[in-house]
Amino acid sequence: MESHKKEIIKATVPALEQHGTTITKVFYQTMFEKHPELLDMFNQTNQKVGDQPKALAFTVLQAARHIDDLEAIVPAVIGIAHKHRALNVKPEHYPIVGENLLVGIKEVLGDAATPEIMDAWEEYYGEIAQVFIDVENGMYQTADWDGFVPFEVVKKDHLSDDIVRYTVKNDTVEYDLRAGQYITVKVDPEDYPNEALRHYSICSINTDEGLQFAVKKEGSGEKSGVVSHYMHDDVKVGDTLELSAPAGDFLLNHEEDKFLFIAGGVGATPVMAMIEEAIAADKDSKFIYSVQNEGMHPFKDEMKAFGEEIDVKIKYSDTEGYLTHEDFEGMEDRSVYICGSMHFMNAMIKVLTEVGFEEENIHFEPFGPKMSVIGE
Ligand code: HEM
């Protein structure tokens, strides 16, 4: 890209970031009007809550900081690209997103949106899109299978008041699971206007009985997550679920030797598989788990079994309080893997850095979109 065009992009980013929410609103509105088929792909609950809508547009704006060296954004692109691959986002979708994002940008810039500025944005979007497309092409080539394939539900275990584990089977595909990965389920609930895609973490690397993942029932009443309620209430043993191949980059680094696993609530799901993998690799590991109370506590038997191999500490927040500094003292030399809500993770990262853990040794995976994936 010519340098004067880069200057145009850089000069317009602050104003656009200030009105990012407007860009996002206009972008989604126009895109779904023109391409209602894309409603199947996007999580309509996240749309309402406003997390993912912000994530996509803000990522494009934030990436502009690296406009002089777009290769630098590749590491940050990888996590998003895993999600895109799992959702079956294809190269032909990029121009659609680009065209409608530009409508949003034009609206925010108003009279300032000269043809020169809009040209520069169009070209720049094309460059970012190409980075994503290239990374995703590589992922499509190595995925365990193409698109969505049917799996039979062979087991459904109620693990706690609001978490169910599904075991699903398809003997025609082969897969090699890594702890920390997720699968993506495509369902079509009757009382939902579109098809829906949801990512659910794999909770075991053991596939003797099939592939296992866990689903939390989200919300209640008017605020119910339609899809998770459908999964809990309507999907039964013997039913078929469409799954795309395992994805994700929240994986154990086997070059590290001493682990501390921390999970909150349903965040235990990927961590269970990670502990299994760490124990199998004979790694020195500890596990600290925070959950509201006994009723909400999933994987009780599995955690008990882990307790025979490694240190396991379970804290019920209703009666024993939240995890705090003293829970982590003396463990500062360990590599940490955290999973839980965004709020839980932010709290943990703060406590751990105050205790003296190095930020670079703290790996985390939020449940829900990562908001500022590409930043400074
Ligand atoms: C998710 C960025 C293009 C569909 C996301 C997320 C980001 C993002 C940051 C959130 C990731 C997370 O949850 O951690 C981008 C950027 C793009 C782009 C920068 C262009 C350069 C596309 C295209 C499509 C698409 C072309 C398909 C039409 C989605 C969907 C999700 C997603 C469906 C998941 C959101 C949900 O579940 O509602 N993207 N994206 N994205 N993206 Fe993209």
Residues whose N, C-alpha, C, O or C-beta is under 5 A from the ligand:
A	BS01	HEM	M41 F42 N43 N46 Q52 A55 L56 T59 V60 I80 L87 V89 H93 Y94 V97 I128 A129 G368 P369 K370
